[in-house]
Amino acid sequence: MSEEEMAASAKQMSVLSEHQYTIFQDPDVEKYDDTSWTDWVLERGYTREQTETRMHRFALDALFNWPHEISTYINFMSIRLLGGIPGYYLTNGPYGEVIVDPIAGYFRQLGGNIEMYHKLTDVRHDGRRITALRFSRPDYLFHDHGDEEWEAEVRVLPGSVVVDDFDDAILTLPVDSFRELNKGDEAFWKGFPGIENLRAVCTLSWQMWTAEKVLPVDSCINALEEPLPMVIDYKNLRDEYRNDDRIGSALEWVGQENSFEDTSDEEIKELTLNCFLTIPGARDPRDKGIIHESFRRNGSNHKRYLLTDPGTTKYRPHTITHLENMYMAGDWIRNEVDVPTMEGAVCSGYAAAEEAVKD
């Protein structure tokens, strides 16, 4: 950082420190949801130039909102979430095996049945309770079993399966997938007013394992250039990479494609690597043996991520719905965390399960 940048950063930190109570403890921070983060800091001493720094933009990058504004309420909640723990916690191993498999195994142990690769297409109801759920199978002709990205709205094969042997249902669909349900059903949608005001973004992910170490630190580096402003080297953070002598660095970049929709994968990779090489001590992965690579543009409805625009929290559904036996869970559902994160999804899942048990 130059002396000018360091001075600007110090000024920004002093402005924020003056308002620590509001940010970390005020019980009524939801009142700031209609205010953008940029407007909030400008009203409290930031200059317009300071809102253009990478430090300021990190708040938007961290929740995939850049170049859109972010709700001040959501940013406060994200700062509280990260500020309350002494570091970062990562799954030590593949996410599915460490987190999902034990839950699925316990569910089966209780007598549950898991049907893979079905798409919920309709929720049948009598205006008071849901009576059945209709599922269809995705049409793999337009996906090629993982070799091609899914379309925004996944096509389904003819025919369907109707399930009606249940007491309660918990829907955990992402917001764009949820909006595909029950088109034209006014009795269903009257319980979700304003949901059309919620937007989602296409996130990007680029994984790359190299034979030699290319990043000098074992941590997350932020404030790089868009569209992939964050990179982390998992080599010494997870046993599966730490104990694999073939891997020198296990890199993953993340971001979102807004403003880069018409930029090709290869062009984004080139932009990303050029920025990566500005990190002191970083080495060019292309010269150090790339042994694995996966680039994803998560544009399908079931993979898109909630955009936390100012003023939109009030349109997010709650766990309890207007249909007595239908509950909602997911990172975009209102919960005690309220930030679209795995922590928020877990909190809403607990709430939904507790309500179903009470019912």
Sequence and secondary structure as in RCSB ss.txt:
>XXXX:A:sequence
MSEEEMAASAKQMSVLSEHQYTIFQDPDVEKYDDTSWTDWVLERGYTREQTETRMHRFALDALFNWPHEISTYIN
FMSIRLLGGIPGYYLTNGPYGEVIVDPIAGYFRQLGGNIEMYHKLTDVRHDGRRITALRFSRPDYLFHDHGDEEW
EAEVRVLPGSVVVDDFDDAILTLPVDSFRELNKGDEAFWKGFPGIENLRAVCTLSWQMWTAEKVLPVDSCINALE
EPLPMVIDYKNLRDEYRNDDRIGSALEWVGQENSFEDTSDEEIKELTLNCFLTIPGARDPRDKGIIHESFRRNGS
NHKRYLLTDPGTTKYRPHTITHLENMYMAGDWIRNEVDVPTMEGAVCSGYAAAEEAVKD
>XXXX:A:secstr
  HHHHHHHHHHHHHHHTTHHHHHT TTGGGGTTSBHHHHHHTTT  TTGGGSHHHHHHHHTTT TTS  BHHHH
HHHHHHHHTSSS    SS HIIIIIHHHHHHHHHTT     S EEEEEEE SSSEEEEEEE B GGGTGGGTS  
 SS  B S  EEE   S EEE   HHHHTTSSTT HHHHTTSTTGGG EEE EEEEEEEESS   SSSSEE    
TT  EEEE TTTSHHHHT TT SEEEEEEEE TT TTS HHHHHHHHHHHHTTSTT   GGGS EEEEEEEEE S
TTT EEE  TT GGGS  SB SSTTEEE STTS  SS SSSHHHHHHHHHHHHHHHHH 
